[in-house]
Amino acid sequence: MSQGTNSVDEYLKEMELIVIRADVKDDMEDIMARFMNGLNCDIAHIVELHIYMELKEIVHMVMKVEK
C-alpha cells in the first residue's frame, strides 16, 4: 500500500481501514513502519529524520510537511 496521489489524511484512513478489515495483529512499531514506507518519497525523506513514539505523532508531522 502506498500514498500515491492521495492526501496524507486519505492514505491514513485507507490504511486504518485495511488494518481493521485484515484484522492485523502487528504491534504499533510495525504499523508505523508500514505507514512510513508507503508515504511518497518527498514526504518520507523529511519525516524519517525524526523519532516517533506513536502513529499520531507521525501523522501530525506528515500533515505539516504535506502543506
ChimeraX attribute file (.defattr): number of C-alpha atoms within 10 A of each C-alpha:
attribute: neighborCount
match mode: 1-to-1
recipient: residues
	/A:1	12
	/A:2	16
	/A:3	20
	/A:4	12
	/A:5	9
	/A:6	13
	/A:7	14
	/A:8	21
	/A:9	14
	/A:10	12
	/A:11	19
	/A:12	19
	/A:13	12
	/A:14	15
	/A:15	19
	/A:16	14
	/A:17	12
	/A:18	13
	/A:19	14
	/A:20	10
	/A:21	9
	/A:22	9
	/A:23	9
	/A:24	10
	/A:25	10
	/A:26	10
	/A:27	8
	/A:28	12
	/A:29	13
	/A:30	11
	/A:31	18
	/A:32	19
	/A:33	11
	/A:34	14
	/A:35	21
	/A:36	22
	/A:37	15
	/A:38	16
	/A:39	22
	/A:40	16
	/A:41	13
	/A:42	10
	/A:43	17
	/A:44	16
	/A:45	12
	/A:46	12
	/A:47	19
	/A:48	14
	/A:49	8
	/A:50	9
	/A:51	9
	/A:52	15
	/A:53	10
	/A:54	12
	/A:55	16
	/A:56	11
	/A:57	12
	/A:58	19
	/A:59	19
	/A:60	12
	/A:61	16
	/A:62	20
	/A:63	13
	/A:64	12
	/A:65	14
	/A:66	10
	/A:67	5
